[in-house]
Amino acid sequence: MKVLEGETAQEVTSAKQNTNGECRALLFPSDVEESRFLVEQIDALLKASYSPRDICILVRQRPGAFLESLASMARNSDIQIRD
């Protein structure tokens, strides 16, 4: 397990293959911290010319509560999301 972002998130698993993508499972202390981290990552990808169609977020538990927090932060950063 490795700590990310100054102990905000812990990486619990990571998988990379001979592709241009990656998959990571991260643990966060709150929905707010998780949303903040994801919006920062999405913003960086969009600024690096990734298409919004290239970005996918999979949610395992409590998608309703999580989506509310993520949507609010995304709107503040001018990022459009859909569920």
C-alpha positions in Angstrom: 0.0 0.0 0.0 1.4 3.4 -0.9 0.3 6.8 0.3 -0.6 9.4 -2.3 -1.1 13.2 -2.1 0.4 13.8 1.4 -1.5 11.0 3.0 -4.9 12.0 1.5 -5.2 8.8 -0.4 -3.8 5.3 -0.1 -3.2 3.2 -3.2 -4.4 -0.3 -2.5 -3.9 -1.8 -5.9 -2.5 -0.8 -9.3 -2.4 -2.5 -12.7 -0.6 -1.4 -15.8 -0.3 -3.4 -19.0 1.3 -2.7 -22.3 -1.3 0.0 -23.0 -1.7 3.7 -22.6 -4.1 3.3 -19.7 -3.9 2.5 -16.0 -6.2 1.3 -13.3 -5.8 2.1 -9.6 -7.9 1.5 -6.5 -7.5 4.3 -4.0 -8.9 4.8 -0.5 -9.8 8.3 0.8 -10.8 9.5 4.2 -14.0 11.2 2.8 -16.1 11.7 -0.3 -14.9 15.3 -0.4 -11.2 14.4 -0.5 -11.9 11.7 -3.1 -13.9 14.2 -5.3 -11.2 16.9 -5.0 -8.5 14.4 -6.0 -10.6 13.1 -9.0 -11.4 16.6 -10.2 -7.7 17.6 -10.1 -6.8 14.4 -12.1 -9.6 15.0 -14.6 -8.6 18.6 -15.1 -5.0 17.6 -15.7 -6.0 15.0 -18.3 -8.3 17.5 -20.1 -5.5 20.1 -20.1 -3.2 17.4 -21.6 -5.6 17.1 -24.5 -7.3 13.9 -23.5 -10.9 13.6 -24.7 -13.6 13.5 -22.0 -14.6 10.1 -23.6 -11.2 8.7 -22.6 -12.0 9.2 -18.9 -14.0 6.8 -16.8 -14.7 6.6 -13.1 -16.0 3.4 -11.6 -17.8 3.6 -8.2 -18.4 0.5 -6.1 -20.3 1.8 -3.1 -22.7 4.6 -2.5 -22.7 6.1 -6.0 -25.5 8.6 -5.2 -23.6 10.3 -2.3 -20.3 10.2 -4.2 -21.8 11.6 -7.4 -23.3 14.6 -5.5 -19.9 15.6 -4.1 -18.1 15.0 -7.4 -20.7 16.9 -9.5 -20.5 19.9 -7.3 -16.7 20.1 -7.4 -16.6 19.4 -11.1 -19.1 22.2 -11.8 -16.8 24.6 -9.9 -14.0 23.6 -12.2 -16.1 23.9 -15.4 -15.9 20.1 -15.9 -19.1 18.4 -17.2 -19.9 15.0 -16.0 -22.7 12.5 -16.6 -23.8 9.4 -14.7 
